[in-house]
């Protein structure tokens, strides 16, 4: 049955990956980015029937029982989400204190088009994939979204507030344009 349906399974898997964005390379030369640095990704087949992704600050290790790129992608996405939930609130707290602007809540999700947003109710949302970006660019995104608590637009007063807390913000805007979500 699996052999009969293998073409359908592969097509479905490709469609799912296309919906979720660019497919990751899970070859032996693969790399994952974390806070602006590229780290090698090593795939290690194991007898345990589970998949686990470990990052030891030098290399990503992906232990698996059955080769499944869709499952691997879920583990990578989950890694970025958990890291964002741990790292970004610390930045929000730091900059929130300095800027005297407090969000009502912070949310995280993987999005296709935005690195962050600020709702009308001052809820900050961040793209979990921002954990691939350099730390200074991540800080720029946090400052940018916090500034939207005071200014719900991108007029001169908004950019003046961003510049007050990050004088070199234009450099980060330029760098951010190199990346896709």
Secondary structure as the mmCIF struct_conf table of DSSP 4:
data_model
#
loop_
_struct_conf.conf_type_id
_struct_conf.id
_struct_conf.beg_label_comp_id
_struct_conf.beg_label_asym_id
_struct_conf.beg_label_seq_id
_struct_conf.end_label_comp_id
_struct_conf.end_label_asym_id
_struct_conf.end_label_seq_id
HELX_RH_AL_P HELX_RH_AL_P1 UNK A 2 UNK A 20
BEND BEND1 UNK A 21 UNK A 22
HELX_LH_PP_P HELX_LH_PP_P1 UNK A 23 UNK A 25
BEND BEND2 UNK A 27 UNK A 27
TURN_TY1_P TURN_TY1_P1 UNK A 28 UNK A 29
STRN STRN1 UNK A 31 UNK A 34
TURN_TY1_P TURN_TY1_P2 UNK A 35 UNK A 36
STRN STRN2 UNK A 37 UNK A 45
BEND BEND3 UNK A 47 UNK A 49
STRN STRN3 UNK A 52 UNK A 55
BEND BEND4 UNK A 57 UNK A 58
STRN STRN4 UNK A 59 UNK A 64
BEND BEND5 UNK A 65 UNK A 66
HELX_RH_AL_P HELX_RH_AL_P2 UNK A 69 UNK A 99
TURN_TY1_P TURN_TY1_P3 UNK A 100 UNK A 100
BEND BEND6 UNK A 104 UNK A 104
STRN STRN5 UNK A 105 UNK A 109
BEND BEND7 UNK A 112 UNK A 113
BEND BEND8 UNK A 115 UNK A 115
STRN STRN6 UNK A 116 UNK A 118
TURN_TY1_P TURN_TY1_P4 UNK A 120 UNK A 121
STRN STRN7 UNK A 123 UNK A 127
HELX_RH_3T_P HELX_RH_3T_P1 UNK A 128 UNK A 132
BEND BEND9 UNK A 133 UNK A 133
HELX_RH_AL_P HELX_RH_AL_P3 UNK A 135 UNK A 150
BEND BEND10 UNK A 152 UNK A 153
BEND BEND11 UNK A 155 UNK A 155
HELX_RH_AL_P HELX_RH_AL_P4 UNK A 156 UNK A 165
TURN_TY1_P TURN_TY1_P5 UNK A 167 UNK A 168
HELX_RH_AL_P HELX_RH_AL_P5 UNK A 169 UNK A 176
TURN_TY1_P TURN_TY1_P6 UNK A 177 UNK A 178
#
